[in-house]
Amino acid sequence: MKCPIGLIVVTAIVVGIGASAQAALEPGLYGLQTDDGGIYKIDERTGEATLISTVPGRPSLTGVSFLDGELYATDYWVDPSQPGLFYGKIDVPTEAYTGIHDQGGDFNTHGLASSDTHGVTWAIGQRSGMNLIATDRDGNRTIIGYSGIDGRGMAYDDTHGILYSTNRATDLDRGLFTIDINTGVPTFIGDMGLECDIIGLAYDEDTQTLYANEGAPTHSLYTVDVRTGQATLVGANGFSNIDGLAWIPEPSTVILLVIGGVSALRRR
């Protein structure tokens, strides 16, 4: 009987992903606070935030997301005394930040969403014309296309292949959008009832729930109806400016997503 080599490779990768995620953080909702680099564990049932780590440097209108169980962040001042914001990786247990690239010289790159299936993160560059930008696991940037929205909150539903983003600008409607990951074209869903200024999004694959955390002015966690865009209050954090929001799933969920993604690639 022939040995399924591809399956063995995928299994090895998936086990590594699960081990990495479990070694670093418990599954659940995490937030990064603009200005002070505080990382918080957020109770998705109450909205309460607990400080678990503080990373050197300073995030500015940041976005965070987990890829392969590791936490990535945009708009991070590695050294506040020096100009330049970076996209990079946060090691929460050791409180270390590693810059990966300078965002193509784009001073502001808003939001961050990730897909273990595609092996990329997405963000929206501001000075480069509000383009959707993808970064792969090797740190390579690809400009996908014009989105026209600021994207301060971003999250990806890996199960259904949907990229969500917020917009606060007046050029387009304010609220929740989807973005085509192949073209960058946005589609308006609806008004969230929030200012969408200091805000983060995260998607829980286990319960298929979209969360929003408004760092200001309400300092609160919300669930978001993906059909209408309407936000429903969960509870207050007690902290201001938590605008980077990310969900780390159970290891079993990551395994299913990766295997599903590999199967889709093999079919294509």
N, C-alpha and C positions, 0 to 999 in steps of 0.2 A: 504494500500500500504506500502511495506517495505521501511524503510528509508535507503538510500545508505550511510552507516556509513563511509566506506573508502573514499568516495568522500568528505564528510564533513571534515575529518581529513586533507586530501590533501589541500583543499581550505584554511583551517586555516593556514597551514604551508606556503603556497604560499603567502597569504596576509602578513604574517610576514616577508617573504623574501623581498617582494616589498617595504614594509614600511621601513625596515632597509636600503635598498640600496638608497632609495630616501632621507632618513633623513641625510645620510652621504655625498653623493656625487652625482653630476649630472651624467647621463649616458655619456659615451664617453671614450676617451683614456687617460691613466695615465702612468707616468713613475717615476721610483725611481732611483736616482743617486748614483752610487757607490762612497764610501768614505765620502760624506757629509750628506747623509740621506735626501736630498731634494726631495720632491714629486712635480711633475709637471703635470699640465693639458696640453695635447698636442692636438693642432688643427689638426684633421685628414685630413683637406683640404689643409693646408699650411705647416705643420710640426712645426709651431711655438710652443714653450714651455713656459708656465707661472708658476712660482713657487707659490704653494699654501700652502705649509706646510713644516716644517723641523722636522724630528723625531730624538730624542736623540739616541746616539750610532752611529754605523757606519756599513753600508752594504758593503760587499766585493764580487764583481762579483755576484751580487744578481739576484734573479728572483722574480717576483711578479705575483699574479693572484687573481681575485675576486672569492670567493666561498660564495654563499648565500648572496651576497651583501657586504661581508666583505673582506678586503684586507690582504692577507697573503704574507710573504716574506721568502726567504731562505738566508743563509750565512750572518747572522746579528750579529755583535758584540754588545751584550747588554751593556757591559762595556769594552771599548777598552783597559783598563789597565789590564784586566784579559783574559786569554786564553779561547778559545772556541767560536764557531759560532753556532747560533741557528736558528731553524725554528719557526716562530711565526706570530702574528697578529698585524697589524698596525691600530690604531684608528686615522684616518687622522684629524678629527676636534679637538681632544684633544692633538694631537701630542704625543701619547703614543705608546710604543711597548711592547707587552707581549710575552715572549718566551714560546713556547709550548713543544718542545723537543730539545735535543742537536744534532739532526741529526744522532743519533746512534754513536756519537763520530767521525763522518766523518767531517773532518775539512773543506772540500769544497763540497757543494752540489749545483750543477749548475741548473739554470733555474727553472721555475715553471709554471705548467699548471693546470687547474681545470675543473671539470665537476659537475654542479648542478644535473645532471641526476644520476651520479654514487655517488655523495657525497664525492668526494676525490680530492686531489691535487697530482700531479706527479712531481718528480724531478729526477735528475741523480746524484748519489753519485760518487765522484771522487776517494777518497782513498779506498772506499769499492769495487773498481773494475768496475766502470762505470755501475753500476746496476740501472735499473729503479726502483724507490721507490715510493710507494703510501702512503699517510697519510689520514686517514678518518676524519670525523667531530669530533670524540672524541680524536684525536691526536695519534691514533695507527698507527705505521709504518709497512709496509709490503714490503719486498724486492721481486720484481717480477721476474727480470731476467737480464742477461747481455745485455747491449745495444752496448757497444764498442764506443760510441760517447760522446763528452763532454757536449752537451746539454745546452750551455750557453743561448740560446734562446729557449723557449718552449711555445706552445699554443695548445688549444684543440678546435676542431670544434664539438660542442655538437650536432648539427643537423645531421651531417653525421657520427659521431663517429670516428673522425680522430685526432690522436695526432701528431703534428708537432714538429720538433726539428732541431736545427742547429748543425753543427760540424765544428771545425777549425783544428782538428788534421790531421796528414798525414797518419795515419794507414788506415783510410777510406777516401773516397772522401770528399772534403770540400764543404759545402753548405747546402741545405735543405733536410731533411729526414722525413719520417713517422716512428712511432714506434708502434708496436703491444702492446696494453695495457695489454694483458694477458701473454705475454712472454718476452717483452722487446726487441724483435728482430727489428732492423732498416731496412728501405728500402730507398735507395737513390733516390731522385727526380731529383735534378740537382744543378749546380753551381749557386749561387745567385749573383755572381759578387761582393761580399763583403768579407772582411777578416773573418767575423764571430767570432771575438775575444771578443770585448766589445759590446754585442748585446742582444736585447730582442725581443720577438715575442708576438703578441696579435691577437686574432681572433674576428671580429665583426660578431655576429650571424645575425644581422639585414640585413646587406648588403652582407654577406658571403665574407668578405674581410680579408685577412691575412696581418698584418702590421709587419714591422721590424724596430726597431730603432737602428742604429749603433752609440753607444756612442763615439767610436773612430775607425778610424781617421776622419770620415766624419761628425760626430755630426748631423746626419740627419735622417728623417723619410722616409720609403719606403713602397710601396705596393709590395706584392710578388705573383707571378703567381704560384698557387699550382700545376699546371700541369707540369711546367718546372723548377720551383725554381727561375726563374729570378726576380730580384728586380728592381723596377722602382722608381726613386727619386720623393718624394712628395715635400720636402723642408727641409732646415736647421733649427735646433733647436736654435742655438746660445749658447748651453750649451754642455759641454763635459761629457762623462761617464754616460749618461742615458741609462742603460742597463737592468733595470727591466721595463717590459712593460706589461700593462694589460688593458683589455676592460671591462667596466661595461655596461651591456645592459639595454635597456628599461625594466621596470618591466613586461610588457606584454610578452616580450620574455622569461624572467625567468619563468613565469607562464606556458607557453607552453612547455618549456623544462622539467620542473619538472613533469607536468601532463603526458607528453609523456614517461618519464622515469618510472613513477609509472605504467602506462598502460603496458609497456613492461615487467616489473617485474611481474605483475599480470598474463600476458599471459604465462610467463615461469613457 
